[in-house]
Amino acid sequence: MRRVLLTWAISAVGVGVFMAADLPLPWLLGPIAACLAAGLAGVELGALKPLNDAMRAILGVAIGASLSLSVVLGMPALWPTLVMIPLLILLSGLIGLPYFQRLWGFDFATSYYSAMPGGLQDMLAFGEEAGADVRALSLIHATRVMVIVVSLPFLLEGVWGVDLSNPPGAPATEIAPGQLALMVLSGLIGWRVAKAVGLFGASILGPMIAAGALSIAGVLEHRPPAEAIWAAQFFIGMTVGSKYSGVTGAEVRRDVAAAMGYCVVLIALAALFALVAIGLGAAPAIEGLLAFAPGGQAEMTVLALIAGADVAFVVTHHILRIVTVIIGAPLAARLMRARPPD
């Protein structure tokens, strides 16, 4: 517990520094930067997984509360950009596999699952089964999420002039207690039911489905309050940064450096696909960038909420990306005869 409390304190310092320096998204980027610096300095960091999952559930409720019947009925019209997601994944793999294997000397399994822009836990599970270096995989995917999440706010502010300082929601004092109770219930029940049936990303998707049903029915009329979204940013940022706890110099020089180079490729691909979608009139600029940027699902949700983007549009594309990788990556690995060692 001491490590957890220390991590919270370090994260709080990060928030304070970012606020004092007037940097974007202090509640998200401050903890990331502070925990990253502490981890690289050798500080042992810790986190409470149930609390982190609860923060993800808040984001799930926020997504669900953004849904309406008109939004759901309009989702089939997203097909021009949705069909681009599998192509983006394919190109990422075709570039990433030789990049990690030939340029950095990783084995096939580690290279393959490092190149897949899927969820961290899923890629670690598939990679471990295939005999990959799980520690390297963890650092590579943590770095992917960190670099993309940290770089996008500066792009949004610098290129599109998006104001990221606006509150992500109404204050809790302005939301009726009954609405707050519905949010809590939809988060808890949705999370537990989704976990019980084995749904991937249960802590986000379960609450999203439950809150979405209430929102479409006209029962839930508000997103979670600003204070809840700020708390979610804080703990998610802390989780991203604390992945570097115990990292060695050799791992920084190889695993982290390789991941940062690959992030340049991923950001370039995301920008290219976003430009195509924008040029075809299939997506607005901000939504296009956030939809194709292969960051973590929770982190991309935070950015969409703060940027005032169409959350349903962005999240639909990320759910498709995660599902496609979960289903397609192991099948493609088998076709390439990348079987676990006996």
QUIHU-V692095 format. One record per backbone hydrogen bond with DSSP energy under -1.0 kcal/mol. NH is the residue of the N-H (numbers start at 1). CO is the residue of the C=O. If there is no record, write none. Layout:
BEGIN
NH	CO
NH	CO
END
This chain:
BEGIN
5	1
6	2
7	3
8	4
9	5
10	6
11	7
12	8
13	9
14	10
15	11
16	12
17	13
18	14
19	15
20	16
21	17
22	19
23	18
28	25
29	25
30	26
32	28
33	29
34	30
35	31
36	32
37	33
38	34
39	35
40	36
41	37
42	39
43	38
52	48
53	49
54	50
55	51
56	52
57	53
58	54
59	55
60	56
61	57
62	58
63	59
64	60
65	61
66	63
67	64
72	68
73	69
74	70
75	72
77	74
78	75
79	76
81	78
82	78
83	79
85	82
88	84
89	85
90	86
91	87
92	88
93	89
94	90
95	91
96	92
97	93
99	95
100	96
101	97
102	98
103	98
106	100
111	107
112	108
113	109
114	110
115	111
118	116
123	119
124	120
125	121
126	122
127	123
128	124
129	125
130	126
131	128
132	127
134	132
137	133
138	134
139	135
140	136
141	137
142	138
143	139
144	140
145	141
146	142
147	143
148	144
149	145
150	146
151	147
152	148
155	151
156	152
157	153
158	154
159	155
160	155
162	156
174	171
175	172
180	176
181	177
182	178
183	179
184	180
185	181
186	182
187	183
188	184
189	185
190	186
191	187
192	188
193	189
194	190
195	191
196	192
197	193
199	194
204	201
205	201
206	202
208	204
209	205
210	206
211	207
212	208
213	209
214	210
215	211
216	212
217	213
218	215
219	214
220	214
226	170
229	225
230	226
231	227
232	228
233	229
234	230
235	231
236	232
237	233
238	234
239	235
240	236
241	237
242	238
244	241
245	242
247	244
252	248
253	249
254	250
256	251
257	252
258	254
259	255
260	256
261	257
262	258
263	259
264	260
265	261
266	262
267	263
268	264
269	265
270	266
271	267
272	268
273	269
274	270
275	271
276	272
277	273
278	274
279	275
280	276
281	278
282	277
288	284
289	285
290	286
291	287
292	288
293	289
295	293
300	296
301	297
302	298
303	299
304	300
305	301
306	302
307	303
309	304
311	309
314	310
315	311
316	312
317	313
318	314
319	315
320	316
321	317
322	318
323	319
324	320
325	321
326	322
327	323
328	324
329	325
332	328
333	329
334	330
335	331
336	332
337	334
338	333
339	337
END
